[in-house]
Amino acid sequence: MATASVPDAALRRARLLIDGEWIDGVDTFAVTDKFSGEVIGHADRASREQVTAAVAAADASFRSNRLDGYDRFSILRRAGEL
């Protein structure tokens, strides 16, 4: 079985997207391939304050969504047909 080439893990880093802005976490942790144990990237670890801000932003976004269930369904259905 062929394996995909994994680019340099140091070049891949997942940052935090909070309220539409990419921000750095308090530190990072390695993301490993569970089969090979190889480090395949790094991700930022959020602080309690960052988690609270992310939840508040998600809640505000959810509450401001003016689409009803049928409209959301229609959009997702059209996207699925692409």
N, C-alpha and C positions, 0 to 999 in steps of 0.2 A: 504494500500500500504506500503510495506516495504521500509525503508530508509537505505541507505548505511552508514556504520560506517565511520565517518571522523576522521582520526588520528589527534593527537594533532597539531593544526595549527601552534604552535611555531616551530615545526620541519620542516614545509614546507616553503621554501622561493625560489622564482624565482629570479635568478641573471641575469646579463646582459651578453650576448654572443656577443662580438665585435671582429671581425677579428680573430675568432677561439679561443679567450681567454675568460674565465669566469671572470668577474670583478664585484666589488661592485659598486652600484649606490651611489648617494649623500645622499639618505635616503631611507626608505621603506614606503610602505603603505599597509593597510589591504585589502585583497581580501575577499569579503563577498558573501555568497550564496544569490541570489536575492529573493528567496522564504522564507527562514527562517531568514535571516539577520545574520546568524552565520558566524563568521570569519573562513574561510577555508584555509587560507594561507597568505603569505605576498609576495610582489614583490618589487624589487628595482626600484627606480625612477632615470632616467638618467638625467644628466646635459645637457645643450646645447652642450657643447664640446663632451660629449659622444654620443649624437645623431648625431652630425656632423661626428664623427669618424665612427659610425656604418653605416651611409649612404655612406661615402667614401669607406669603406671596401666592402659593398654590391655592389657598382658601379664597383669597381675594379674586384670583383669576376665575376660579370656579363660580363664585357668586356673581361675577360680572358677565358670565356667559349668557347671552340673550337668546341663544338658539333653543328651541324646544326639542324634545326627543326625536320627532319625525325629521326635522331639519338636519340634525346631527347624523341620523341614519342615512339620509339622502346623500350627504357629503361623503360619508364613509363608503357608501355603495358605489358612488361614481369613482372614488379613488381606487376602489378594488377592481373596477372594470378597466383601468388604465393598463 
